[in-house]
Amino acid sequence: MTLPVPDHGLPEQVPRRYIMSRIFISGSSIGLGLMAADLLISQGHQVVLHARNVGRAEDVRRELPEAKAVVVGDAETVAGAKDVAAEVNALGRFDAVIHNAAVGYREDHRVTSNGLPHVFAINTLSAYILTALIERPKRLVYLSSAMHHHADANLDDILWKRRHWNGSQAYAESKLHDAMLAFAIARRWPDVLSNSLEPGWVPTKMGGPGAPDDMDQAHLTQAWLAAGDDPRANITGQYFYHLEHMRPNPQSQDPALQDRLIAICAEISGVALPA
């Protein structure tokens, strides 16, 4: 389901000559996704939001009426993620996709209707499915986390069948997977600029009220990479923190691990990554 947003025109302060990109942001009804959307719209870009359900979609339509539309769909399931991709494709090709949808590090163990740990299903698998099925954009942006630096990909037990559940570790692993996916796409799709970033530990609903990082910086890098209006952002296979290059977890840049992750996601989802 896609909810259109009434056309209020561009914000008065944004001249039409600055409209350059059509951008889809997954998981953008609240938090950093919504903040990035607001910034991009203020810069004159056309943004389509994504909400998990109709209630959240209605809320974000009221909060950010300048958005072009709101795609509604629960990416927790394989079918739901496929539906989201189909809805996005029905709106036409996008210049950029920001993979922002995620649950946080304090999650209890819960299994989806597909029999998957929901942290993996949302944070890792849905990003893979949307990447594989949304018509290939010019730019892809994947949100990782500082917690990925100390994680192991654990591809031999990616579904937590042999380990005792640890929500913080599951989250960190999933954010490592997102960086791995970004760099795998950069390697496999040379016509696409694919990068990853960490926004910082900020006091969103996911981060919690005690998070110490700078909220005013947390959404800037993903918007900058997606917008495509700065030549310095015309790079691929890189990792960022607050607009600056950062060295990622070395596992994220291992082609063999990247290929294994893609093969696992393809097998679980039944969705092949296009060549």
N, C-alpha and C positions, 0 to 999 in steps of 0.2 A: 504494500500500500504506500502511495506517495501523496502527501498532503501539500497542495499548492499554498503558497503564501501570497496574500494580496500584494499587488505591485504598487509600491509607494514611490517608485522611481529611485534614483540615486540620492544618497545624502547630499545636501546642498553644497558641502565643501569639497566634493569629489568631482572634478571635471570628467566628462565622458571620455576624453582622450586617454585617460589612465586605465580604462577597462582593458585588461589583457588576458585574464585567465578564468576558466571555469574550474572550480575546485570542489571536490567531494571530501567530506570529513566524516569518518565513521565515529560513532560514539560521541556525538557533538551536541547533545541536549543539555549537558551541564559541564562544569569544570573547564579544563584546559582546551578541550575541543570547541566549546562554545566561545571561550575567550579568543582562540585563534580565528574562528569564524567572524567574530565581531571586528577584529582587527583587519582581516582581509577585505571585508565588506567596506570598511571605512576607507580602504585604499582603492576602492573602485572595482574589486573583483566580484565575480558572480559565484556565490557559494550555495551548495546544497548540503543540508544537514542530515543527520541520521539519529533516530530515536528508537529505543527498544520497543516501545508500545505507544498506543494512540494517546494515552494520558500525557506521557512525556512530550510527545510531538505537539500536542495542543499547547502545553506550557511553553515550549521553546518558540513556537510560532508567535505567541504573545510577547515573549522576551526579546526576540530578534526578528521583527516582521520584515526586515529588509532582505532576509534570506530568500533565495529563489524558490526553494521547496524543501520539504522534510520527508526523507525516505523512512518508512516505518518497518521494522523487522527485528526479530530477536536472533542475533548472530550466535547464540549459544549452541544451536543445533546445526547440523550440516545442511538440512533443508532450509532452515531460516537464513543461513549465510548465503546459500544459493539464491534465495528469493531477494535478498538485499541486492546482490549483484545484478540480478535481472531488472530490478527497479531502477538501479543506477544506469544501466545500459539503455533502458527505455527513454531516459532523459537526454540521450546523445553522448557523444564522446567528451570526456573531461581532459583538461590540460594537466591536472594534478590530482592525486589522491593522497590524503593524509590518513594513515592507519593509526587511529587514536583509541579505538574501542578497547576497553580493558576492565578487569576487576583487579582489586588491590592485593596487598601482601598480608592481610589479616583474615583471609577467607578460611572457613572450615571446609573440610572435605565434603564435596557434593558431586554426585554423578549425574550427568545429563541423560536425556532420553536415548542418546546414542551410546550410553555406557562409558562416557569419557569424563575425566575430572574436569569440572567446569572452568577452572583456571586455564588449563591447557586448551579447552574448546574455544574459549573466548579470546584469550590473549595470543595464542599461537595459531590454532587451526583456522579460525575465522579470517585472520590476516592472510593466511595462505590462500584460502578459498576466494576471498575478494580479489587478491592479486591475480589469481589464475583466471577468474571469470569476468572481471570488469574489463571492458575494452581498453587496450593498452594506452595509458596516458603518456605524456612527455616526462612527467616527474612523479616519483613515488617517495613518500616520507613515512618512516616507521618510528614510532615512539618506543624507546627502550627505557632504561632506568639505571641510575647509579648502582643499584643492587646487582646488575648483571656482571659487574667487574669481578665479583668473587664467586660467581656461579659456575657450575659445570653443566654442560648440555644434557647429560644423562640420557642420551638417546636410547640406551639399552633398556631403560625403564621410564620412558617418557610419560606413561599412563599411570605411574605410581602403583604398580601391582605388587612390587617386591619390597617397597619401602614404607615405613610409617609416615603418615602424612605430616608435612610441615608447610603451612601456608606461605610463610615468608620465603622458604626455599623454592616452592613451586612457582611463586611469582617471579623470583629472580631468574629461574631457569627460563620461564616463558619470555622474559624480556631479553635474555640472551638469544633465544630463538628468533625474536623479532629482528635483532641486529644481524643474525646469520642470514635471515631471509632477505634483508635489504642488500647485503653484500653479494648474496647469490644472484639476485636479480641484476645487480650492477654488472656482474661477470657474464651472465647469460644473455641479457638484453642490452647490448651496447647502445641502442637507440633511445634508451630510457635513462634519465638521471635518477638514481636510487640511493638514498642516504638514510642514516639513522641518527638519533639524538637522544639525549637525556634532558628532561626539562628541569631537573632539580627536585628535591624533596620539599614540596610546597603544601600549604594548608588547604588543599581541596578536600572534598568528601572522601576521596581515596587516600590522600596523604595523611589526613587527620589534623586536628587543630594545633598540635604541637610541632608540626613540621617547620624547620628553621629557614628554608631557602626563600629566595626572593620571588614572590608571586608576580611581580611586575615584569620579570624576565622570562617566566616559565613558558610562555606561549609564543615568544618572538621568533625562535629559531625555526620551528616548523612552518610558521607563516612565511618567513623569509625564503626557505627552501622551496616551498610550494608556489610562491607567487611568480617566480621566473622573471622578475623585472630588475634584477641586480646581476650583472655579469659574474660577480664573485660567487654566486650560487650555482653557476653552470658547471658543477662538478658531480662526480658520482663515486659511489663506494667509500664514502667518508662518514665519520662519526663526529658529532658536535655536542657542545655544551655551551649554552648562552652565546651563540654565534661564533664560537671559537672551536677549532679542531681539537679533538681529544683522542687519545689512543684507546681503542675499545679492548675488551677481553680478547686475547689472541684466538680463542676458539671460534669467535665470530668470523674470523677471516680465513679459516681453514676450509678450502674447497671440498675436501672429502667429507667433513662434518656437514657442510652446507648441503651437499648432494644427498647425504643420508637423511637429513631432516626433510628435504623436499620429497624424497621417496616415501618416507613414513607418512607424511601428510597426504600425499597422493593416494597411498594405499588406504588410509583410514577414511578419507573423504570420498574416494572414488572420482576425484577431480584431478586431471593431469595438468601440469604446468605447461603452457604452450612453449614451443621452442623459440 
